[in-house]
Amino acid sequence: MNQDYVAITHGIAVSVRPFYLDDQSRPDENHFLWIYRVRIENRGPVPVQLLKRSWEITDARGRVQRVHGDGVVGEQPIIPPGATYEYQSGTPLATPSGVMAGVYHMIETESRQNFDVTIPAFSLDSPHQSGSVH
């Protein structure tokens, strides 16, 4: 079952829905693959721009991978008040489950004030795990 994970920070709502890709995973080789769809909604009164992202990806063995970079999927979108921006990305793990969480580093385009927006922690679960751990 896929579910949406949601966090709202500074009037920016971030919702994430992960999907396990059974057809592209190879459990016998410890290769498990997920995609996740992200929706960023500007519920605030001013335009904002997503400048950078910071992720923490933790596998079932507790190993943490930190990922930092400019924008998302090659873009640094400007999101006007009342608008949404959506994208899709993915991550592989060497274990059948894990968890991801992070932060978007944003700026108000008018005041040039920087702020961070929470990306909610979301569970990466496959049918190959023994029970749900997240």
C-alpha positions in Angstrom: 0.0 0.0 0.0 1.4 3.4 -1.0 0.7 6.4 1.2 1.4 10.1 1.2 3.8 11.5 3.8 3.2 15.3 4.4 5.0 18.1 6.2 4.2 21.8 6.2 6.9 24.4 7.0 6.6 28.2 6.5 3.5 27.8 4.4 5.1 25.2 2.1 3.4 21.8 2.0 5.6 18.9 0.9 3.9 15.6 0.2 5.8 12.4 -0.9 4.5 9.1 -2.1 7.1 6.3 -2.6 6.6 3.3 -4.9 8.7 0.1 -4.8 9.8 -1.0 -8.3 9.6 -4.8 -8.2 10.3 -5.2 -11.9 13.6 -3.3 -11.7 14.8 -4.7 -8.4 17.0 -7.7 -8.0 16.5 -9.0 -4.4 18.9 -12.0 -5.0 21.6 -9.4 -5.7 20.6 -7.1 -2.8 19.4 -4.4 -5.2 16.1 -2.8 -4.3 14.7 0.3 -6.2 12.1 2.9 -5.4 10.7 5.9 -7.1 9.0 8.7 -5.1 6.7 11.4 -6.3 7.0 14.8 -4.6 4.4 17.6 -4.6 5.5 21.0 -3.3 2.6 23.5 -2.7 3.2 27.1 -1.9 0.4 28.0 0.6 2.2 31.3 1.5 1.7 34.8 0.3 4.9 35.3 -1.7 6.8 33.4 -4.5 9.5 31.1 -3.4 12.4 29.3 -5.2 13.8 25.9 -4.4 17.6 26.4 -4.5 19.1 23.2 -3.0 18.2 19.8 -1.4 19.6 17.8 1.4 18.6 14.1 1.9 19.4 11.5 4.4 18.7 7.9 3.2 19.0 5.2 5.8 18.9 1.5 4.9 17.6 -1.4 7.1 21.2 -1.9 8.5 21.3 1.7 9.7 23.8 2.9 7.1 23.2 6.6 6.2 23.8 8.2 2.8 23.7 12.0 2.7 22.9 13.6 -0.6 23.2 17.4 -1.3 22.7 19.2 -4.5 21.3 22.1 -6.4 17.6 22.1 -7.0 15.7 18.9 -7.9 15.8 16.9 -11.1 18.0 19.6 -12.7 15.6 22.5 -11.9 15.4 25.3 -9.3 11.7 26.0 -9.7 10.0 29.2 -8.7 6.7 28.5 -7.1 4.1 31.3 -7.0 1.6 31.6 -4.2 -1.2 29.0 -4.6 0.9 27.0 -7.1 2.4 23.5 -7.0 5.5 21.9 -8.4 5.7 18.2 -8.8 8.6 15.9 -9.7 9.6 12.3 -9.6 13.0 10.8 -8.6 14.3 7.5 -7.3 16.8 5.7 -5.0 18.3 2.3 -4.8 19.1 0.5 -1.5 21.1 -2.7 -0.7 18.4 -3.7 1.8 14.7 -4.5 1.3 13.6 -1.4 3.4 14.8 2.0 4.5 13.7 5.5 5.2 14.3 8.9 3.6 14.0 12.4 5.0 15.4 15.8 4.1 15.2 19.5 3.7 14.7 21.9 0.8 16.7 25.1 1.0 14.5 27.8 -0.4 14.4 31.6 -0.8 11.6 34.1 -0.9 12.0 35.7 -4.3 11.0 39.2 -3.2 12.7 39.6 0.2 15.6 37.3 -0.7 15.2 35.7 2.7 16.5 32.1 2.9 14.6 29.4 4.8 14.4 25.6 5.0 11.4 23.4 4.4 11.1 19.9 5.9 10.8 16.9 3.6 8.8 14.4 5.6 10.4 11.2 6.6 9.0 8.4 4.4 9.3 4.7 4.5 10.8 2.6 1.7 9.2 -0.8 2.1 9.4 -3.8 -0.2 7.6 -7.1 -0.1 11.0 -8.8 0.5 11.3 -7.5 4.1 10.3 -9.5 7.1 7.6 -7.3 8.7 7.3 -3.5 8.5 10.1 -1.8 10.4 9.1 1.8 9.8 
